[in-house]
Each structure stands twice: as C-alpha cells, then as structure tokens.
C-alpha cells in the first residue's frame, strides 16, 4: 500500500502541492538533530509550523510547537 493512500483527502492534496521552504528547513533540522547516540533522546527542535503533516522522516524526533504562550513538546 502506498503512503499517500493512508492519508485523508486534505492531507493528500496538501502533499501533492508540495512542501514550502520553511517545511523543508524544519525537516533538515529534524534530521540533523535525530542523529544521536543510541539510548539518547534527540534535542528538541522548536517551530511555529502547527499545520505540518507528520511524515515518516519525522518519527522519533522531538518537536517543540509554539502556541502563542509557550512551546509544547511533541514526540
């Protein structure tokens, strides 16, 4: 089964239109911070992108999402 078939219509449409520059830079930062020693947590990457769809490359990363008051950490 293809990954796009697992997403709902809104997410498929969003991904078909492509990722923006800010989203690409976040994915690059997540990939860089995820490369740590075994049995260690990766560092938190803070972002304002609250509407980003979770992609397979993001699994295992720590993301801090800003919500106008503070930063909430999402695993």
Secondary structure as the mmCIF struct_conf table of DSSP 4:
data_model
#
loop_
_struct_conf.conf_type_id
_struct_conf.id
_struct_conf.beg_label_comp_id
_struct_conf.beg_label_asym_id
_struct_conf.beg_label_seq_id
_struct_conf.end_label_comp_id
_struct_conf.end_label_asym_id
_struct_conf.end_label_seq_id
HELX_RH_3T_P HELX_RH_3T_P1 UNK A 3 UNK A 6
BEND BEND1 UNK A 7 UNK A 7
HELX_RH_AL_P HELX_RH_AL_P1 UNK A 9 UNK A 16
TURN_TY1_P TURN_TY1_P1 UNK A 17 UNK A 17
HELX_RH_AL_P HELX_RH_AL_P2 UNK A 21 UNK A 34
TURN_TY1_P TURN_TY1_P2 UNK A 38 UNK A 39
HELX_LH_PP_P HELX_LH_PP_P1 UNK A 41 UNK A 43
STRN STRN1 UNK A 44 UNK A 47
BEND BEND2 UNK A 51 UNK A 51
HELX_LH_PP_P HELX_LH_PP_P2 UNK A 52 UNK A 54
HELX_RH_3T_P HELX_RH_3T_P2 UNK A 56 UNK A 58
TURN_TY1_P TURN_TY1_P3 UNK A 59 UNK A 60
STRN STRN2 UNK A 62 UNK A 66
BEND BEND3 UNK A 68 UNK A 70
STRN STRN3 UNK A 71 UNK A 74
#
